[in-house]
Amino acid sequence: MSEEVTLTLEMADETMVKALSHLETELVKIRAGKANPQMLDGITVDYYGTPTALNQVANISVADARTLTIQPWERNMLQPIERSIINSNIGLNPQNDGSIIRLFLPPLTEERRRELVKRAQGEGENCRIAIRNIRRDAIESIKKAQKEGLSEDMAKDAEADIQEITNKNIASVEKLLIAKEKDIMAI
């Protein structure tokens, strides 16, 4: 195969893997009833006028299966951290005792579990769409190369390889979603 085709295949595979890792990150944020410090990864705190990630101004740890504790490095950061958690809409109410913030994860109802599964499925669909868009761009690149002199056989082989990479990554999305659904639905 020509160097351009090989490069196109590698780029398509690399960007599809990035889409998968983004999906994994998003699925971690969907809580499954168990305390996980990564649930708070998207939250930023106003740290002396600068938006800063929560994990850079406080120590986040798991106290037990349903409780997260947040120990700020500076006592005056308790209020901004509490405000950021409330404004983040993650569905948790912070309990501030003056030195530490506790987040209690309530047990999930059946209805809430189904909502979380739907949200996970939506994230999975976004990932599938991204993977298909990457496939489309790679195939367009191959067709462009064919117009510039790439043989028809090489173009067909490259398109088949792109489809194979796409199928592999879509199967990975399905595995991730099945695992997350089991995790959410487990009581």
N, C-alpha and C positions, 0 to 999 in steps of 0.2 A: 504494500500500500504506500501511497505517497506520504510525504512528511506532513502535508497540510491535513490530510484525512486523519492520520494518527493523532495529530494535535487536536483536531475537532472532537474526536472520540474521547480523548483524555479530558478535555475541557468539559464536555457534556457529563461525563462520569463524575468529575470533581464537583461540579455545581449541583448535581443531583444528590451527592453525598452531603453537601452543605444544606440542601433543603431538608434532608432527613434529620440532620443534627438540629436544625431549627425546630422541626416537629418534636423531637425528643425534649428540647428545652421547654416548648409550650406545654407538652403533656405533663411535665414535672410540676408546672404551676397549677394544674388542675388537681385539687386536693382529693384524696381518696379516703378521707377519714383518719389518716395517720399524720402525725406531725412531721413536717419535713422543712428544714430551714430554707430550702430552695424555693418554697412557696413565696418567700418575701423578696426574691431576686429583682423583680421589676420595680420595687418601691424606692423612691428617692426622697431624701430629707433635705430641708433647707438648712445647710450648715454654714452659718455666718454669711448668708446671701448667695451661697453656691449650692446648686442642686447636687447632692452627693448620694451615692448608693448607700442604702441602709447598712449593709454589711461592712462599710468603711467607717462608720461612726459608732458601731456597737457590736458586741459579741452576741451572736444568735446561736442558741443551743436548744436541744430537745430535752425537756425535763422528764416527760413520760410519753406514752403513745399518743396522747391527745393534748399535750401542752408544749408550747414553745416559750422560751424565755429570751428576753432581749435586755442585755446589760450594756447601757451606753458607757462610752469611755469618759464622757463628761456629764456630770449630773444635770447641767442646764439643757441637755439635749433631750430629756424625757418628754417634754411637751411637744417639740417639733416632730419627734418620732411618733408619738401617739397620734398627732394630727395627720401625719402622712399615712399611717396605717388606716385610719378612718376614711380618709379621702381616696384611698386606693381601691375601695369597693371590693375587697376580697372576702367580705362577709364575716369578718372576725372583729370582735370588740376588745380592744386592749384594756387590761387591768393594770393600772399604775399604782404601785405601793410606795412611791417616793424614791426608790433606788433601782427598781427593776420593773420591766413591763412583762406581763404574762399574757399569752394568747391561748385561750381555751378553744379547742376545736369541738364543736358540738357533734354528737353522733348524727350521721346522715340518714334522712328519711328515704324511703323507697322512691318517692317523687323526685327528690333532690338528686339521688343517684342517677336516675334516668336523664335528668337535665345535664348532669356532668358527662354522661356517656354521649349525649347528643353534641355537647360542646367538643368533646374529644373527636367525635366523628367529623365535625365541621373543620377542626384543625387538620385532620387527616385528609379531608377533601381539598383543602387549600394546598397541602403538600403535593397531592396527586396532580392538581392543576399546574403547580410550579414545575413538576417533573415533566409533564406533557409539553409545557411551553419550552422547556430546555430541549426536549426531543425535536420539537418543531423548528427551533432555531438551528439546531445541529443539521437537520435534514436540509434546510434552506442553504446552509453553508456548503453542504455536499453538492447540492444541485448547482450552486454558483460555481463550484470548482469543476463540475462536469462541463459547464458551458465554457470554462477556460481551458479545457483540454483533458480532463480526467476521463478515463475510459468508462463506458457504461457498466461493464462488469464490476469494476472497482466501486463505482457509485452504488450499485445494488448491494454489494457485499457490505459496504460501509453503512448503508441504511438498515440492513439486517442486524449489524452489530449494534447500532444505536437502539434499535427496537429491543434487542436482547438486554442491553444495559437498562433500558426503561422498565422492562418487565421485572428485572431483578430488583430494582429500587421500589417499584410499586408493591412487590411482594413484601419487601421490608416494611413498608408503610402499614400493610395489613397486619403483619406480625406485631408491630408496635401497638396498633389499635386494639387488637385482640387481648394483648397483655394488659393494657391500660383498662379495658372494659372489665376484665376479670378482677383487677385490683380495685376498681370502683365498686363493683357489685358485691365483692366479698364483705360479709358482715363481721 
